[in-house]
């Protein structure tokens, strides 16, 4: 049985399953953003091409450098 609530202030119905799926999505996004490899990749993406070159990297090599065999 589905549970549906109605918010009289907004005139909107909200399905409990939709709220649960939204919360799961938010949690997965938080977990992904907290991943150290993703943070490292983001830091490298924010560098200029000259700064990457000083580190011996090209922009298209960032994913392979950070994630190794995962890409």
Buried (B, 14 or more C-beta within 10 A) or exposed (E): EEEEEEEEEEEEEBEEEEEEEEEEEEEEEEEEEEEEEBEBBEEBEEBEEEEBEEEEBEEEEBBEBBEEEEE
